[in-house]
Amino acid sequence: MKAWKLKLQNKDGSNIRIAQACIRMGTSAFGLGNLLAPFSKEKQSFQDLMAECEMIVTH
């Protein structure tokens, strides 16, 4: 997602696996998982928590 300067990665900085991508797709129903982000300690959405990954902003 270069246009938005976002990167999806594991907590250690490595690329996510196919299984994690499938979990993210399956749990991101209509963007409702993003409603959890403001209340999460690390500002993560539901799909990020379930897939054990994070979305970061690159510069």
PAMAR-455948 format. One line per field, with one value per atom (N, C-alpha, C, O, CB): residue number from 0; chain; atom name; x, y, z. Coordinates in Angstrom, 1 decimal. Glycine has a CB too. Layout:
<pts>
pos: c(NUM, ...)
unit: c(A, ...)
site: c(CA, ...)
X: c(X, ...)
Y: c(Y, ...)
Z: c(Z, ...)
</pts>
This chain:
<pts>
pos: c(0, 0, 0, 0, 0, 1, 1, 1, 1, 1, 2, 2, 2, 2, 2, 3, 3, 3, 3, 3, 4, 4, 4, 4, 4, 5, 5, 5, 5, 5, 6, 6, 6, 6, 6, 7, 7, 7, 7, 7, 8, 8, 8, 8, 8, 9, 9, 9, 9, 9, 10, 10, 10, 10, 10, 11, 11, 11, 11, 11, 12, 12, 12, 12, 12, 13, 13, 13, 13, 13, 14, 14, 14, 14, 14, 15, 15, 15, 15, 15, 16, 16, 16, 16, 16, 17, 17, 17, 17, 17, 18, 18, 18, 18, 18, 19, 19, 19, 19, 19, 20, 20, 20, 20, 20, 21, 21, 21, 21, 21, 22, 22, 22, 22, 22, 23, 23, 23, 23, 23, 24, 24, 24, 24, 24, 25, 25, 25, 25, 25, 26, 26, 26, 26, 26, 27, 27, 27, 27, 27, 28, 28, 28, 28, 28, 29, 29, 29, 29, 29, 30, 30, 30, 30, 30, 31, 31, 31, 31, 31, 32, 32, 32, 32, 32, 33, 33, 33, 33, 33, 34, 34, 34, 34, 34, 35, 35, 35, 35, 35, 36, 36, 36, 36, 36, 37, 37, 37, 37, 37, 38, 38, 38, 38, 38, 39, 39, 39, 39, 39, 40, 40, 40, 40, 40, 41, 41, 41, 41, 41, 42, 42, 42, 42, 42, 43, 43, 43, 43, 43, 44, 44, 44, 44, 44, 45, 45, 45, 45, 45, 46, 46, 46, 46, 46, 47, 47, 47, 47, 47, 48, 48, 48, 48, 48, 49, 49, 49, 49, 49, 50, 50, 50, 50, 50, 51, 51, 51, 51, 51, 52, 52, 52, 52, 52, 53, 53, 53, 53, 53, 54, 54, 54, 54, 54, 55, 55, 55, 55, 55, 56, 56, 56, 56, 56, 57, 57, 57, 57, 57, 58, 58, 58, 58, 58)
unit: c(A, A, A, A, A, A, A, A, A, A, A, A, A, A, A, A, A, A, A, A, A, A, A, A, A, A, A, A, A, A, A, A, A, A, A, A, A, A, A, A, A, A, A, A, A, A, A, A, A, A, A, A, A, A, A, A, A, A, A, A, A, A, A, A, A, A, A, A, A, A, A, A, A, A, A, A, A, A, A, A, A, A, A, A, A, A, A, A, A, A, A, A, A, A, A, A, A, A, A, A, A, A, A, A, A, A, A, A, A, A, A, A, A, A, A, A, A, A, A, A, A, A, A, A, A, A, A, A, A, A, A, A, A, A, A, A, A, A, A, A, A, A, A, A, A, A, A, A, A, A, A, A, A, A, A, A, A, A, A, A, A, A, A, A, A, A, A, A, A, A, A, A, A, A, A, A, A, A, A, A, A, A, A, A, A, A, A, A, A, A, A, A, A, A, A, A, A, A, A, A, A, A, A, A, A, A, A, A, A, A, A, A, A, A, A, A, A, A, A, A, A, A, A, A, A, A, A, A, A, A, A, A, A, A, A, A, A, A, A, A, A, A, A, A, A, A, A, A, A, A, A, A, A, A, A, A, A, A, A, A, A, A, A, A, A, A, A, A, A, A, A, A, A, A, A, A, A, A, A, A, A, A, A, A, A, A, A, A, A, A, A, A, A, A, A)
site: c(N, CA, C, O, CB, N, CA, C, O, CB, N, CA, C, O, CB, N, CA, C, O, CB, N, CA, C, O, CB, N, CA, C, O, CB, N, CA, C, O, CB, N, CA, C, O, CB, N, CA, C, O, CB, N, CA, C, O, CB, N, CA, C, O, CB, N, CA, C, O, CB, N, CA, C, O, CB, N, CA, C, O, CB, N, CA, C, O, CB, N, CA, C, O, CB, N, CA, C, O, CB, N, CA, C, O, CB, N, CA, C, O, CB, N, CA, C, O, CB, N, CA, C, O, CB, N, CA, C, O, CB, N, CA, C, O, CB, N, CA, C, O, CB, N, CA, C, O, CB, N, CA, C, O, CB, N, CA, C, O, CB, N, CA, C, O, CB, N, CA, C, O, CB, N, CA, C, O, CB, N, CA, C, O, CB, N, CA, C, O, CB, N, CA, C, O, CB, N, CA, C, O, CB, N, CA, C, O, CB, N, CA, C, O, CB, N, CA, C, O, CB, N, CA, C, O, CB, N, CA, C, O, CB, N, CA, C, O, CB, N, CA, C, O, CB, N, CA, C, O, CB, N, CA, C, O, CB, N, CA, C, O, CB, N, CA, C, O, CB, N, CA, C, O, CB, N, CA, C, O, CB, N, CA, C, O, CB, N, CA, C, O, CB, N, CA, C, O, CB, N, CA, C, O, CB, N, CA, C, O, CB, N, CA, C, O, CB, N, CA, C, O, CB, N, CA, C, O, CB, N, CA, C, O, CB, N, CA, C, O, CB, N, CA, C, O, CB, N, CA, C, O, CB)
X: c(0.8, 0.0, 0.9, 0.8, -1.0, 1.7, 2.7, 2.1, 2.6, 3.6, 0.9, 0.3, -0.1, 0.0, -0.9, -0.5, -0.8, 0.3, 0.1, -2.1, 1.4, 2.6, 2.3, 2.7, 3.1, 1.6, 1.3, 2.0, 2.2, -0.2, 2.3, 2.9, 2.3, 2.2, 4.5, 1.9, 1.4, 2.5, 3.1, 0.2, 2.8, 3.9, 3.7, 2.7, 5.2, 4.5, 4.5, 5.1, 5.7, 5.2, 4.9, 5.5, 7.0, 7.6, 5.1, 7.6, 9.1, 9.6, 10.8, 9.6, 8.7, 9.1, 9.1, 9.3, 10.4, 8.8, 8.8, 7.5, 6.5, 9.1, 7.4, 6.2, 5.2, 5.6, 6.5, 3.9, 2.9, 2.8, 3.2, 1.5, 2.3, 2.1, 0.7, -0.1, 2.2, 0.5, -0.8, -1.9, -3.0, -0.7, -1.7, -2.7, -3.1, -4.3, -2.2, -2.2, -2.5, -3.3, -4.3, -1.2, -3.0, -3.7, -5.2, -6.1, -3.1, -5.4, -6.7, -7.5, -8.7, -6.6, -6.8, -7.5, -7.9, -9.0, -6.6, -7.1, -7.4, -8.6, -9.5, -6.2, -8.6, -9.7, -11.0, -12.1, -9.4, -10.9, -12.1, -12.7, -13.9, -11.8, -11.9, -12.4, -12.6, -12.9, -11.4, -12.4, -12.5, -13.9, -14.0, -11.4, -14.9, -16.3, -16.7, -17.0, -17.3, -16.8, -17.4, -16.7, -17.3, -18.8, -15.5, -14.7, -15.1, -14.6, -14.9, -16.0, -16.4, -15.3, -15.3, -17.6, -14.3, -13.2, -12.4, -11.7, -12.3, -12.5, -11.7, -12.3, -11.7, -11.7, -13.5, -14.2, -13.5, -13.6, -15.6, -12.7, -12.0, -10.7, -10.2, -11.7, -10.2, -8.8, -8.7, -7.7, -8.5, -9.7, -9.5, -9.5, -8.9, -10.6, -10.0, -10.0, -8.9, -8.7, -11.4, -8.2, -7.1, -5.9, -5.6, -6.8, -5.1, -3.9, -2.9, -2.3, -3.3, -2.7, -1.7, -2.4, -1.8, -0.9, -3.7, -4.4, -4.5, -4.4, -3.8, -4.7, -4.9, -6.3, -7.1, -4.1, -6.7, -8.0, -8.2, -7.2, -8.3, -9.5, -9.8, -9.0, -8.5, -11.3, -9.0, -8.3, -6.8, -6.2, -8.6, -6.2, -4.8, -4.5, -3.6, -4.3, -5.4, -5.3, -5.4, -4.6, -6.3, -6.4, -6.7, -5.5, -5.2, -8.0, -5.0, -3.9, -2.5, -1.5, -4.0, -2.4, -1.2, -0.2, 1.0, -0.5, -0.6, 0.2, -0.1, -0.9, 0.0, 0.6, 0.4, 0.5, 1.2, 1.4, -0.2, -0.2, 0.7, 0.4, -1.6, 1.7, 2.6, 2.6, 2.3, 4.0, 3.0, 3.1, 4.6, 5.4, 2.5, 4.9, 6.3, 6.5, 5.5, 6.6, 7.7, 8.0, 8.9, 9.2, 8.6)
Y: c(-1.2, 0.0, 1.2, 2.1, 0.0, 1.3, 2.4, 3.8, 4.7, 2.1, 3.9, 5.2, 5.8, 7.0, 5.0, 5.0, 5.6, 5.5, 5.9, 4.8, 5.0, 4.8, 4.0, 4.3, 6.2, 2.9, 1.9, 0.6, 0.2, 1.7, -0.1, -1.4, -2.4, -2.0, -1.4, -3.5, -4.6, -5.5, -6.1, -5.3, -5.7, -6.6, -7.3, -6.9, -5.8, -8.3, -8.9, -8.0, -7.0, -10.3, -8.3, -7.4, -7.4, -6.4, -8.0, -8.4, -8.4, -7.7, -7.7, -9.8, -7.2, -6.5, -7.4, -6.9, -5.9, -8.7, -9.6, -9.5, -9.0, -11.0, -10.0, -10.0, -11.0, -12.0, -10.4, -10.7, -11.6, -12.9, -12.8, -10.9, -13.9, -15.2, -15.2, -14.3, -16.4, -16.1, -16.3, -16.5, -15.9, -17.4, -17.3, -17.6, -16.3, -16.2, -18.7, -15.5, -14.2, -13.3, -12.7, -13.5, -13.3, -12.5, -13.0, -12.2, -12.5, -14.3, -14.9, -14.6, -14.3, -16.4, -14.6, -14.2, -12.8, -12.4, -14.5, -11.9, -10.5, -10.3, -9.5, -9.7, -11.0, -10.8, -11.3, -10.7, -11.6, -12.5, -13.1, -12.3, -12.3, -14.4, -11.5, -10.8, -9.3, -8.6, -11.0, -8.9, -7.4, -7.1, -6.2, -7.0, -7.8, -7.6, -6.2, -5.6, -8.5, -5.6, -4.3, -3.2, -2.1, -4.3, -3.4, -2.4, -2.2, -1.3, -1.1, -3.1, -2.9, -3.2, -2.7, -3.9, -3.9, -4.2, -3.0, -2.9, -5.2, -2.0, -0.7, 0.1, 1.0, 0.1, -0.2, 0.5, 0.2, 0.9, 0.1, -0.9, -1.3, -0.5, -0.3, -2.8, 0.0, 0.7, 1.8, 1.9, 1.2, 2.7, 3.8, 3.3, 4.0, 4.8, 2.1, 1.6, 0.6, 0.2, 1.0, 0.2, -0.8, -0.1, 1.1, -1.4, -0.8, -0.2, 0.2, 1.3, -1.2, -0.6, -0.2, 0.3, 0.4, -1.5, 0.7, 1.3, 0.3, 0.7, 2.6, -0.9, -2.0, -2.3, -2.3, -3.2, -2.6, -3.0, -4.5, -5.2, -2.8, -4.9, -6.3, -7.3, -8.3, -6.6, -7.0, -8.0, -8.0, -9.1, -7.6, -6.9, -6.9, -7.8, -8.5, -5.5, -7.7, -8.4, -9.9, -10.7, -8.0, -10.3, -11.7, -12.3, -13.5, -11.9, -11.6, -12.1, -11.9, -12.3, -11.4, -11.2, -11.0, -10.2, -10.7, -12.3, -9.1, -8.3, -6.8, -6.5, -8.6, -5.9, -4.5, -3.8, -4.2, -4.0, -2.6, -1.7, -0.5, 0.1, -1.3, -0.2, 0.9, 1.9, 1.6, 0.4, 3.1, 4.2, 4.3, 4.5, 5.6, 4.3, 4.4, 5.8, 6.5, 3.4, 6.3, 7.6, 7.6, 8.7, 8.5)
Z: c(0.0, 0.0, 0.0, 0.9, 1.2, -1.0, -1.1, -1.2, -0.7, -2.3, -1.9, -2.1, -0.8, -0.7, -3.0, 0.2, 1.5, 2.5, 3.7, 2.0, 2.1, 2.9, 4.2, 5.3, 3.4, 3.9, 5.0, 4.7, 3.6, 5.1, 5.8, 5.6, 6.7, 7.9, 5.8, 6.3, 7.2, 7.5, 6.6, 6.6, 8.8, 9.1, 10.5, 11.2, 9.2, 10.8, 12.1, 13.1, 12.7, 12.1, 14.3, 15.4, 15.3, 15.8, 16.8, 14.8, 14.7, 13.4, 13.1, 14.8, 12.5, 11.3, 10.1, 9.0, 11.5, 10.2, 9.1, 8.3, 8.9, 9.5, 7.1, 6.3, 6.9, 7.6, 4.9, 6.7, 7.3, 6.4, 5.2, 7.4, 7.0, 6.2, 5.5, 5.8, 7.2, 4.6, 3.9, 4.9, 4.8, 2.9, 5.9, 6.9, 7.7, 7.9, 8.0, 8.0, 8.7, 7.7, 8.2, 9.1, 6.5, 5.5, 5.4, 5.3, 4.1, 5.4, 5.4, 6.7, 6.6, 5.2, 7.8, 9.1, 9.0, 9.4, 10.3, 8.5, 8.4, 7.5, 7.8, 7.9, 6.3, 5.4, 6.0, 5.8, 4.1, 6.7, 7.3, 8.5, 8.7, 7.8, 9.2, 10.4, 10.1, 11.0, 11.5, 8.9, 8.6, 8.0, 7.1, 7.7, 8.5, 7.9, 7.9, 9.0, 8.7, 6.7, 6.5, 7.3, 7.6, 6.9, 7.7, 8.5, 9.9, 10.6, 7.8, 10.4, 11.8, 12.8, 13.9, 12.1, 12.4, 13.3, 13.6, 14.6, 12.7, 12.8, 13.0, 14.2, 14.7, 11.8, 14.6, 15.7, 17.0, 18.0, 15.8, 17.0, 18.3, 18.4, 19.5, 18.2, 17.4, 17.4, 18.4, 19.1, 16.0, 18.5, 19.5, 21.0, 21.8, 19.4, 21.2, 22.6, 22.9, 24.0, 22.8, 21.9, 22.0, 22.6, 22.3, 20.7, 23.4, 24.0, 23.0, 23.1, 24.9, 21.9, 20.9, 19.6, 18.6, 20.5, 19.7, 18.6, 17.4, 16.3, 18.1, 17.7, 16.7, 16.5, 17.4, 17.1, 15.2, 14.9, 15.3, 15.6, 13.4, 15.3, 15.6, 14.7, 15.2, 15.5, 13.4, 12.5, 12.8, 12.6, 11.1, 13.2, 13.5, 14.8, 14.8, 13.8, 15.8, 17.0, 16.7, 17.2, 18.0, 15.9, 15.6, 14.8, 15.0, 14.9, 13.8, 13.0, 13.6, 13.0, 11.6, 14.7, 15.4, 14.5, 14.3, 15.9, 13.9, 13.1, 13.3, 14.2, 11.6, 12.6, 12.9, 11.6, 10.6, 13.9, 11.5, 10.3, 10.8, 11.8, 9.8, 10.0, 10.4, 9.2, 8.1, 10.7, 9.6, 8.6, 8.2, 9.1, 9.1, 6.9, 6.5, 6.0, 5.7, 5.4, 5.9, 5.5, 4.3, 3.8, 6.6)
</pts>
